[in-house]
Amino acid sequence: MDKKKRNAVLIAVAAASAGIAAMTAISYAVTRLMLSFAIDRKDPPQFEKRREAFAGSDELKKIFAEQKENAEKLLALPCEEIAIEGFDGTRLVGHYFKVDGAKRTVVAFHGWRSAWYRDFAVIYDFWFKNGCNVLFVEQRGQKGSSGDYMGFGLLERFDCQSWVNYLIGRDDTVTPLYLAGISMGAATVLMASGLSLPDCVHGILADCGFTSPYAIWKYVTEKNLHLPFTGFRARVASDICRRKLNNSDSRYSAEDALKCCRVPVLFVHGAADKFVPVWMTYKNYLACASEKRLLIVPGADHGMSYLVERDRYEKEVLDFFAYCDDRAPAPVPVAEDAAPSEETPAVQKTVPAEDLPAKPRRKAKKKKAPEGEDA
């Protein structure tokens, strides 16, 4: 090969390498941006105004007025404000509402980048009127609770257990307990089903929950953003998740947990859900080892099943309560059980130390420059 041809080949190879490097850098930057949007505490600019677009449904616009009005009513009701410490020291906040003649207690977990008073604004009155004390939890990394990141259920499942432990430590808690969640809150309670829960937990209500963080990120990226979520991007996403949440595996799923579930589960999902596809609930349902029920609501988009078929939804929930209230959990072995030792901290008496993730990384705060100096 003469010198001119050799130089031409070298230039072509260099150009190709530079192009690949540039594409890799862009792909990494885009993936990092997506993961920051997914799990970082701070809401992106204009997020509230674009909530409907992210939910993927124009129907949500029709219920915002009712939701807002009911949320204001819920916020105006008297309740007990509670704060506990999570497994990693994160401050967790809850709002405890009690009713006369309570028959049970519901621990309710809201969804991603949302709020307890928004997600349960329409259904809270149904719970109250049917003898439910309700502890509305503020998920870590959102609103009043501390934490720099949202864990998509990976961390929140341990928070769920902490809240249950808190309630059973009170003398005035009305049992049985039920764990309820919508969207990411549903994934939270489903993942918590794989942990050692006390016998006073009699059931789980999961409305439009996803299977795993990895699965929902992949779905949203490919279906909503029209970008591939395989190979390099998937590896980068998993790596960022492990670094920010300290070795929490984004592929751990509600399916994994449900194989160890020992309490009945009521699965609910809207058949027209464009944000969390209904097939994720089908997969969770099939994986569930305990007694289970399934309510699929035709025409309902994300989190709208109660609004679309309110009467049917209420009947299913009341039937579920009637069936579960006086029943003890099935004696199904729980894979994550371990015999506690006297030296084990209280939260680890029901969660083996090796199963607890390390403390999530804290974001470094920028130091302000002294007056008179450039920042």
C-alpha positions as CSV (number, residue, x, y, z in Angstrom):
1,M,0.0,0.0,0.0
2,D,1.5,3.3,-1.0
3,K,1.8,6.2,1.3
4,K,-1.3,8.1,0.0
5,K,-3.6,5.1,0.4
6,R,-2.2,4.4,3.8
7,N,-2.8,7.9,5.0
8,A,-6.3,7.9,3.5
9,V,-7.1,4.7,5.5
10,L,-5.7,6.1,8.7
11,I,-7.7,9.2,8.3
12,A,-10.9,7.2,7.6
13,V,-10.2,5.0,10.7
14,A,-9.6,8.1,12.8
15,A,-12.8,9.7,11.6
16,A,-14.8,6.6,12.3
17,S,-13.3,6.3,15.8
18,A,-14.0,9.9,16.5
19,G,-17.6,9.4,15.3
20,I,-18.1,6.3,17.5
21,A,-16.6,8.1,20.4
22,A,-18.9,11.1,19.9
23,M,-21.9,8.8,19.6
24,T,-20.9,7.0,22.7
25,A,-20.5,10.2,24.6
26,I,-23.9,11.5,23.4
27,S,-25.6,8.2,24.3
28,Y,-24.0,8.3,27.8
29,A,-25.1,11.9,28.3
30,V,-28.7,11.2,27.2
31,T,-28.9,8.1,29.5
32,R,-27.5,10.0,32.4
33,L,-30.0,12.7,31.8
34,M,-32.9,10.2,31.7
35,L,-31.8,8.5,34.9
36,S,-31.5,11.8,36.6
37,F,-35.0,12.6,35.6
38,A,-36.1,9.2,36.8
39,I,-34.5,9.0,40.3
40,D,-33.1,12.4,41.3
41,R,-35.2,14.3,43.9
42,K,-35.4,17.7,42.1
43,D,-38.3,18.0,39.7
44,P,-37.2,19.1,36.2
45,P,-38.3,22.6,35.1
46,Q,-41.9,22.8,34.0
47,F,-42.6,19.2,35.2
48,E,-45.9,20.1,36.9
49,K,-47.2,21.7,33.7
50,R,-46.2,18.7,31.6
51,R,-47.5,16.0,34.0
52,E,-50.3,15.0,31.6
53,A,-47.9,14.5,28.8
54,F,-45.7,12.3,30.9
55,A,-48.7,10.2,32.0
56,G,-49.5,9.7,28.3
57,S,-53.2,10.3,28.6
58,D,-55.5,13.2,27.7
59,E,-58.1,11.7,29.9
60,L,-56.2,12.8,33.0
61,K,-57.1,16.4,32.2
62,K,-60.8,15.6,32.9
63,I,-60.1,14.4,36.4
64,F,-57.6,17.1,37.5
65,A,-60.4,19.4,38.7
66,E,-62.1,16.7,40.8
67,Q,-58.7,15.5,42.1
68,K,-57.6,19.0,43.0
69,E,-60.9,19.7,44.9
70,N,-60.7,16.4,46.8
71,A,-57.0,16.9,47.6
72,E,-57.8,20.3,49.2
73,K,-60.5,18.6,51.3
74,L,-58.1,15.9,52.4
75,L,-55.4,18.4,53.3
76,A,-57.9,20.3,55.4
77,L,-58.8,17.3,57.6
78,P,-57.1,16.8,61.0
79,C,-54.5,14.1,61.2
80,E,-51.4,13.1,63.1
81,E,-48.1,14.1,61.5
82,I,-45.5,11.4,61.9
83,A,-41.8,11.2,61.2
84,I,-39.7,8.0,61.5
85,E,-36.1,7.0,60.5
86,G,-35.7,4.6,57.7
87,F,-33.2,1.8,57.5
88,D,-30.5,4.1,56.3
89,G,-31.3,7.1,58.5
90,T,-33.5,8.8,56.0
91,R,-36.3,10.9,57.6
92,L,-39.6,9.6,56.4
93,V,-42.9,11.5,56.9
94,G,-46.4,10.2,57.1
95,H,-50.0,11.5,57.7
96,Y,-52.1,9.3,60.0
97,F,-55.9,9.6,59.7
98,K,-58.2,7.8,62.2
99,V,-61.9,7.2,61.9
100,D,-64.5,6.2,64.5
101,G,-65.2,2.5,64.6
102,A,-62.1,1.5,62.6
103,K,-61.9,-2.1,61.5
104,R,-58.4,-2.1,59.9
105,T,-55.5,0.2,59.0
106,V,-54.3,0.9,55.4
107,V,-50.7,2.0,54.8
108,A,-50.8,3.9,51.5
109,F,-47.9,4.7,49.2
110,H,-48.1,7.2,46.4
111,G,-46.5,7.1,43.0
112,W,-43.5,8.6,41.2
113,R,-43.0,12.4,41.4
114,S,-46.4,12.7,43.0
115,A,-48.0,13.2,46.4
116,W,-50.2,11.3,48.9
117,Y,-52.9,13.9,48.7
118,R,-53.0,13.8,44.9
119,D,-52.9,10.1,44.3
120,F,-55.4,9.2,46.9
121,A,-57.6,12.3,46.6
122,V,-60.5,10.4,45.1
123,I,-60.5,7.2,47.0
124,Y,-59.7,8.4,50.6
125,D,-63.3,9.0,51.4
126,F,-64.3,5.5,50.4
127,W,-61.6,4.1,52.8
128,F,-62.7,6.4,55.6
129,K,-66.4,5.5,55.2
130,N,-65.6,1.8,55.3
131,G,-63.8,1.7,58.6
132,C,-60.2,2.2,57.5
133,N,-57.6,4.2,59.5
134,V,-55.1,5.3,56.8
135,L,-51.5,6.2,57.1
136,F,-50.5,8.1,54.0
137,V,-46.8,7.8,53.5
138,E,-44.6,10.4,51.7
139,Q,-42.1,8.4,49.7
140,R,-38.4,9.0,50.1
141,G,-36.9,11.6,47.8
142,Q,-40.3,13.3,47.5
143,K,-42.1,16.1,49.2
144,G,-41.7,16.1,53.0
145,S,-39.5,13.0,53.3
146,S,-35.7,13.2,53.0
147,G,-33.5,11.5,50.5
148,D,-31.7,12.6,47.4
149,Y,-33.1,9.8,45.2
150,M,-36.2,7.8,44.5
151,G,-35.5,4.1,44.5
152,F,-38.4,2.8,42.3
153,G,-39.2,0.3,45.0
154,L,-35.7,-0.9,45.5
155,L,-35.2,1.2,48.7
156,E,-38.9,2.0,49.4
157,R,-39.7,-1.7,50.1
158,F,-37.5,-1.4,53.3
159,D,-39.3,1.9,54.1
160,C,-42.6,0.0,53.8
161,Q,-41.4,-2.5,56.4
162,S,-40.2,0.3,58.6
163,W,-43.7,1.9,58.6
164,V,-45.3,-1.5,59.4
165,N,-42.8,-1.9,62.3
166,Y,-43.7,1.6,63.5
167,L,-47.4,0.8,63.5
168,I,-47.2,-2.5,65.4
169,G,-45.1,-0.7,68.0
170,R,-48.0,1.6,68.8
171,D,-50.7,0.6,71.3
172,D,-53.5,2.2,69.4
173,T,-53.0,0.6,66.0
174,V,-56.1,-1.1,64.7
175,T,-55.3,-4.4,62.9
176,P,-55.3,-6.0,60.5
177,L,-53.0,-3.9,58.3
178,Y,-53.1,-3.6,54.5
179,L,-50.4,-2.3,52.3
180,A,-51.8,-0.2,49.4
181,G,-50.0,1.6,46.5
182,I,-50.5,3.1,43.2
183,S,-48.0,3.1,40.3
184,M,-44.5,3.2,41.9
185,G,-46.3,2.9,45.3
186,A,-47.8,-0.4,44.0
187,A,-44.3,-1.6,43.0
188,T,-43.2,-0.6,46.5
189,V,-45.7,-2.7,48.4
190,L,-45.3,-5.6,45.9
191,M,-41.5,-5.7,46.4
192,A,-42.1,-5.4,50.2
193,S,-44.1,-8.7,50.0
194,G,-40.8,-10.6,49.7
195,L,-39.6,-9.3,53.1
196,S,-40.6,-10.7,56.5
197,L,-43.9,-9.0,57.3
198,P,-45.7,-9.5,60.6
199,D,-48.8,-11.7,60.7
200,C,-51.0,-8.6,61.3
201,V,-50.4,-7.7,57.6
202,H,-53.4,-9.4,56.0
203,G,-53.3,-8.1,52.4
204,I,-51.8,-6.0,49.6
205,L,-53.7,-3.7,47.2
206,A,-51.6,-2.9,44.1
207,D,-53.0,-0.5,41.5
208,C,-51.0,-0.3,38.2
209,G,-47.7,-1.4,39.5
210,F,-44.7,-2.1,37.3
211,T,-42.5,-5.2,37.4
212,S,-39.0,-3.7,38.0
213,P,-37.2,-0.4,37.6
214,Y,-35.3,-1.7,34.7
215,A,-38.4,-2.9,32.9
216,I,-40.3,0.4,33.3
217,W,-37.3,2.4,32.3
218,K,-36.9,0.3,29.2
219,Y,-40.6,0.5,28.3
220,V,-40.8,4.3,28.7
221,T,-37.5,4.9,26.8
222,E,-38.5,2.7,23.9
223,K,-42.3,3.4,23.7
224,N,-42.5,7.1,24.8
225,L,-39.1,8.4,23.9
226,H,-38.5,6.1,20.9
227,L,-34.9,5.4,21.9
228,P,-33.3,1.9,22.3
229,F,-32.7,0.7,25.8
230,T,-30.3,-2.2,25.2
231,G,-26.6,-2.8,25.2
232,F,-24.6,0.3,26.1
233,R,-27.5,2.4,27.3
234,A,-28.9,-0.4,29.5
235,R,-25.5,-1.0,31.1
236,V,-25.0,2.7,31.8
237,A,-28.4,2.9,33.4
238,S,-27.8,0.0,35.6
239,D,-24.4,1.4,36.6
240,I,-25.8,4.8,37.5
241,C,-28.5,3.1,39.5
242,R,-26.0,1.1,41.4
243,R,-23.8,4.1,42.1
244,K,-26.6,6.4,43.2
245,L,-28.6,3.8,45.2
246,N,-25.4,2.0,46.3
247,N,-25.6,-1.4,44.7
248,S,-29.3,-1.7,44.4
249,D,-30.0,-3.9,41.4
250,S,-32.4,-2.2,38.9
251,R,-33.3,-5.7,37.6
252,Y,-34.7,-6.8,41.0
253,S,-38.4,-7.1,40.5
254,A,-41.8,-7.4,42.1
255,E,-41.9,-10.8,40.5
256,D,-38.9,-11.9,42.5
257,A,-40.6,-10.7,45.7
258,L,-44.0,-12.1,44.9
259,K,-42.6,-15.6,44.6
260,C,-42.2,-15.4,48.4
261,C,-45.4,-13.6,49.1
262,R,-47.5,-15.0,51.9
263,V,-50.5,-12.6,52.0
264,P,-53.4,-12.2,49.6
265,V,-52.9,-9.6,46.8
266,L,-55.5,-7.7,44.9
267,F,-54.0,-6.6,41.6
268,V,-55.7,-3.7,39.7
269,H,-54.8,-2.2,36.3
270,G,-56.4,-0.1,33.6
271,A,-56.4,-1.9,30.3
272,A,-55.6,1.4,28.4
273,D,-52.6,2.3,30.6
274,K,-50.1,4.0,28.4
275,F,-47.5,4.7,31.1
276,V,-47.2,1.3,32.9
277,P,-48.5,-1.4,30.5
278,V,-51.1,-3.8,31.8
279,W,-48.9,-6.8,30.9
280,M,-46.7,-5.9,33.8
281,T,-49.5,-6.6,36.2
282,Y,-50.2,-9.8,34.4
283,K,-46.6,-10.9,35.0
284,N,-46.8,-9.9,38.7
285,Y,-50.0,-11.8,39.1
286,L,-48.6,-14.9,37.6
287,A,-45.5,-14.7,39.8
288,C,-47.5,-14.3,43.0
289,A,-47.3,-17.4,45.2
290,S,-50.1,-16.4,47.6
291,E,-53.8,-16.1,47.1
292,K,-54.6,-13.4,44.5
293,R,-57.3,-11.5,42.7
294,L,-57.2,-9.5,39.5
295,L,-59.2,-6.5,38.4
296,I,-58.6,-5.2,34.9
297,V,-60.6,-2.1,34.0
298,P,-61.3,-1.6,30.3
299,G,-60.7,1.9,29.0
300,A,-58.8,3.0,32.1
301,D,-55.5,4.8,31.7
302,H,-52.8,5.1,34.3
303,G,-54.1,5.3,37.8
304,M,-57.7,5.9,36.6
305,S,-59.3,2.5,37.3
306,Y,-61.2,3.8,40.3
307,L,-62.6,6.7,38.3
308,V,-63.6,4.6,35.3
309,E,-65.4,1.8,37.2
310,R,-65.9,3.2,40.8
311,D,-68.7,0.8,41.8
312,R,-66.9,-2.3,40.6
313,Y,-63.6,-1.2,42.1
314,E,-65.2,-0.6,45.5
315,K,-67.0,-3.9,45.5
316,E,-63.7,-5.7,44.7
317,V,-62.0,-3.9,47.6
318,L,-64.8,-4.5,50.1
319,D,-64.9,-8.2,49.1
320,F,-61.1,-8.4,49.5
321,F,-61.4,-6.9,53.0
322,A,-64.2,-9.2,54.0
323,Y,-62.1,-12.2,52.8
324,C,-58.8,-11.1,54.4
325,D,-59.8,-9.4,57.6
326,D,-60.0,-12.5,59.7
327,R,-57.5,-14.7,57.9
328,A,-54.0,-15.3,59.0
329,P,-51.2,-15.2,56.4
330,A,-50.3,-18.5,54.7
331,P,-47.2,-20.3,56.1
332,V,-45.2,-19.8,52.9
333,P,-41.4,-19.7,53.6
334,V,-39.9,-16.3,52.9
335,A,-36.5,-16.5,51.1
336,E,-35.2,-13.3,52.7
337,D,-35.7,-14.6,56.3
338,A,-32.8,-15.0,58.6
339,A,-32.6,-15.6,62.3
340,P,-31.9,-12.3,64.1
341,S,-29.2,-12.0,66.6
342,E,-29.1,-10.0,69.8
343,E,-26.5,-7.7,68.2
344,T,-28.7,-7.0,65.2
345,P,-30.3,-3.5,65.1
346,A,-34.0,-3.4,65.5
347,V,-34.8,-2.8,61.8
348,Q,-32.7,-5.8,60.9
349,K,-34.6,-8.2,63.1
350,T,-36.9,-8.6,60.1
351,V,-34.5,-7.7,57.3
352,P,-31.2,-9.7,57.1
353,A,-28.2,-7.4,57.0
354,E,-27.0,-8.7,53.7
355,D,-30.3,-7.8,52.1
356,L,-30.2,-4.2,53.1
357,P,-28.6,-1.9,50.6
358,A,-26.0,0.5,51.7
359,K,-26.9,4.0,52.3
360,P,-27.7,5.8,49.1
361,R,-25.0,8.3,48.1
362,R,-25.6,11.9,49.2
363,K,-25.2,14.6,46.7
364,A,-22.2,16.8,47.4
365,K,-23.2,20.4,48.2
366,K,-21.3,23.2,46.5
367,K,-19.5,25.5,48.9
368,K,-20.3,29.1,48.6
369,A,-17.3,31.3,47.8
370,P,-16.4,33.9,50.5
371,E,-17.6,37.4,49.9
372,G,-15.4,39.3,47.7
373,E,-14.2,36.3,45.7
374,D,-15.5,34.9,42.5
375,A,-17.6,31.7,42.8
